[in-house]
């Protein structure tokens, strides 16, 4: 039987090591960390950033949003469903960064939606299947909004008579004394109008040309079918 | 297993610094050698090196002196981290009592850290040792890189990658500056000494 007092031995070894490394241990003030599960960070900060963004779109808020998303992506690295939502949030953040105050108001609603869904998943109260369903719904929302914005963008980029209206809106108020000195912007509008009409005509022509082409193809198909049957 | 000679009242503990290549295992021992060799009256022996790469292993034996009537001898080893020297790593692990896993905090080393830990697990199994039971400490080395502007892995990420299941103590360190090098050694020796009883049982 070994006659060895293990507890005293361990304490003795620790004491001796403290003596040897005394200066070093003091200067570096080491803190050995016992294993611990890092607590998953809450999404409260994300919510407050989204709220401040809804109030005012500033570069600071946008940077905060992107940073917070990146932090959450790292913290929830193993959660595939949350990662998908964070990626959507990131895309929306990038969209807001480009469009800033011209951002479509529904985008902010979507930000809140995504936040709520993320919070739901992070709470851990739902099954994997339910989480996947939540994320799929959000992806659908995101895609439909993307399609809608694309359509809207096309409409906006197509020059139209609306542009003249905006110029009308921007007509300076007669009360504003400084604006009196400036020339009235209708001159410019008269220049814009023919070019916009020209563009519209060109687009219409293109459209008609494509439609006729399609019709021709269809007719040819029908004719070949008739020939075969005959 | 710790070598205990009752007649000579001597205990020998073998501690191995394990980890991916160029993670700082040899630098750990070099720091101890440069700063404490006079106090512990010993010198590090580096066997076969190629420039700054360990090809065989580093060996650093030292004596803690008489404690509770027993002469405590510590043997520190490093392994070559490069994947091609696995035979040497297996050899060095023979009779290991405690392990310091030196993980590299550089962002680019994430995969290599995981592979090295997996390799340690496999090599320990050859000697019927369980990675979950052997005294082990994680040293997250090269923490100083962040101050120089290099991207590093956060302790959270490293714990998630390496220590989620093992649940071992860990410490951030910089073997180059000596930050927490002595603390790492002190803790692994204490852990290993405390485990002698379990080993005998």
Interface residues (C-beta under 8 A of the other chain):
Chain A: X2 X3 X4 X5 X6 X8 X9 X10 X12 X13 X14 X16 X17 X18 X20 X21 X24 X25 X28 X30 X31 X32 X33 X34 X35 X38 X74 X75 X77 X78
Chain B: X4 X6 X11 X35 X36 X39 X40 X64 X65 X67 X68 X70 X72 X137 X154 X155 X156 X157 X159 X160 X163 X166 X167 X168 X169 X170 X171 X178 X179 X180 X181 X182 X183 X185 X186 X187 X189 X190 X193 X194 X196 X197 X200
